[in-house]
Amino acid sequence: MDQENLTSMEAALLDYKEGLGVFTEKMPELARHYQNFTAECFKEGEVTQKEKQLIALGISVFAQDEYCIIYHVKGCLDQGCSEKEILEALGVAAAFGGGAAMSQAVTLVQEAIEELKMNH
């Protein structure tokens, strides 16, 4: 691909793709497992691929992961998200600034799901 004619965003996506290719050559089993895992996570299910891309973008912004931000902006656009939908999702991401998200996700959220399912 002629990198001279690429936008900075396209170049960043190409850099990521090339880096992933090198990693895959060096660590094929690990890369295969990672790629299979992420493919499974992003499959259409009860949550649509569009919604999953919005979630991933919000998390990417929260994590300040520039490559993932670009990758998931593209994913959102590829899934038909409007700019307003993207900005609303980022407003939600901005509302979260640091709490102990993981500990809540693996404790309180899991407990609430189980309890609420029983009463639903």
Secondary structure, DSSP 4 states (H G I P E B T S, - for coil): --GGGS-HHHHHHHHHHHHHHHHHHHSHHHHHHHHHHHHHHTS-SSS-HHHHHHHHHHHHHHHT-HHHHHHHHHHHHHTT--HHHHHHHHHHHHH--SS-HHHHHHTHHHHHHHHHHHH-
